[in-house]
Amino acid sequence: MDWKEQYKSFLWILGFFLFAYFMPIEEPFFKSAIYSAFNLAKWYAQEHVLLCLIPAFFIAGVISVFVSQASVVKYFGAKAKKWFAYLIASISGTILAVCSCTVLPLFSSIYKRGAGLGPAVAFLYSGPAINILAIILTARVLGFELGIARIVGAVLFSIVIGLIMAFIYRKEEAVKADLQPVTPLMQEDRPLWQTLFHFFVLVAILVFANWGKPSAQDGFWYFVFANKWFITALFGIGFAVSLMFVIKVKKLYVLLGTTAVVIASVLFYSQPMIPFVVAVVATTLILTFSEDEPNQWLGETWGFARQIIPLLGAGVLLAGFMLGSHENPRGIIPNGWIVALVGGNSPFSNFFASFVGAFMYFATLTEIPILQGLINSGMGKGPALAMLLAGPALSLPNMLVIKSIMGTQKTVVYVSLVIIMATITGLIYGSLF
């Protein structure tokens, strides 16, 4: 009998029993924390899963099926040109506009396809950290210098953290590099530009469907927001065309699915989420009844969803319970404690801001109003930047999924590097400004 495993199971059972036995369910603060947990989970399900995660799962499936392992190895592999791999990985967030959870299926896809640890980690960090919409909003709401500091810090972070991770695990990467040339690699069955077009259309749908409302009620950014569903629909047409002529799905299937979406758009013109859901369902059915690559694409998409969503759901509930939600900011940890601990520009305040930010969940753009409220309550500029650099790129749900992808040790090293570098950067920025 493996007594170590038995004791581990016993400790989990004991921990749950003690928690249940001493639960202060009659206390207002505990009731508030419970409400926050489910409030955050409900908001996440309503606002984030359909528009962000589902498109991200389909994009990850595209990478897994339609981008050959040879291409991933060529541009991101252990023997790829380092400057090019890190350059592409470090600026990926300006295109993707994803959050710390939405980037996970994309990271998982390229990592499992043979990308080197360093470039893959650089991509993992940069995806949510260098969101161009968040950078612009940061500069407008929190100040121009903080916006500039955020984008410079995020680009450098992604490269430096990737390089450090690659150095720490250089022996493992060397083994991977030796194995890659002798591994049979599938070449693309279609021209690269066709795959890129299909990928671009899906990314565009992800970006514009999630386009946030700017503070100003006029100008270009507001124009895009006001017409985001029309723009998304145009890319939806491009998606239908791509399904027929790039992915080679039967035209009848695509026409039937497109007709269903058009009818839903007419009937529910004022409720754009309904046509979006119809489009997701239609795509799923089209791929279900297709064969070969299209069906494999659906299989890979479902694989990512099955792996990530349970961990994500548990992490969101725990984050809401501990730290509160956007509607009910009171979690089990009082907000007053956090604000009191991140004032000024001490090493501790910067570390605490980095640490708390790393474990909090920030959906795309939500970190800005949260930081605005904390700054108005006395948060220092240094800790504010530290939280901006650690928060959007990490979260408790994010960590749980990363652990399942690249293991506990690498996850601990990655999270520690983000927290340490965010602390140092915040300290330097706070002393300068």
Protein Blocks (a to p, Z undefined) as FASTA:
>chain_A
ZZklmmmmmmmmmmmmmmmmmocfkbmklmmmmmmmmmmmmmmmmmmmmmmmmmmmmmmm
mmmmmmcfklmmmmmmmkbcfklmmmmmmmmmmmnopafklmmmmmmmmmmnopafklmm
mmmmmmmmmgmklmmmmmmmnopklmmmmmmmmmmmmmmmmmmmmmmmmmmmmmmmmmmm
mpccdddfbdfklmmmmmmmmmmmmmmmmoccdfbfgdjklmmmmmmmmmmmmmmmmmmm
mmmmmnopafklmmmmmmmmmmmmmmmmmlmmlmmmmmmmmmmmmmmmpghjlmmmmmmm
mmmmmmmmmmmmmmmmmmmmmnopfklmccfbdfklmmmmmgcjbfklmmmmmmmmmmpc
cdehklmmmmmmmmmnopafklmmmmmmmmmmgcfklmmmmmmmnojklmmmmmmmmmmm
mmmmmmmmmmmZZ
